[in-house]
Amino acid sequence: APDVLHRHIKSITDSSAKHLHFQAPEIDDELNQITTAVDIYSLGMVTLE
């Protein structure tokens, strides 16, 4: 991926937990096998809203 994409990555904090309905189910998975599909899920949820 281009370096430009890596400069704008954000992570969730406790204060942003109010938006968890946009969170993919894999985030809570104990195996932590998170892929780019998580981003696609979140984009779909935001688009649906």
N, C-alpha and C positions, 0 to 999 in steps of 0.2 A: 504494500500500500504506500502511496505517496507520503512523504514526511509531513505535508500540510495537514493530513488527516489526524496524525498523532498529536498535533499541538492543541487540538480542540476537544480532546477527550475529557469527559466529566465523569465523576463517580458519585454514587448516591451517599448521602450523609443522613444522619438521624433526623435532621431538620427538614429534609425533602421526602420523608417517608409518607407524606400525605398523598403522593402521586403513585402509590403502589398498584393501583388498578391498571396502570400502563406497563407493569412489570411482567415479564414472561414467567410462566410457571417454572422454568428451568432454574431460575435464580435461587429458589428455595431448595433445589435438589441437593442432597448431601454429597453427591459424587462430583459436583462442581464441574460438569462437562458443558460449559457455556461456550456457544459458538456464535457466529454472526446471525444465526436464526433468531436469537434474542432481540437483536436490533430490528429485524424485519417484523417480528411480532409487535414490538412497541410502536413501530411506524404504522402498522395496520390499525392498532388501537387508536392512535392519535387521528389517523385519517377517518376512521369510523365515527369518531366523536364529531 
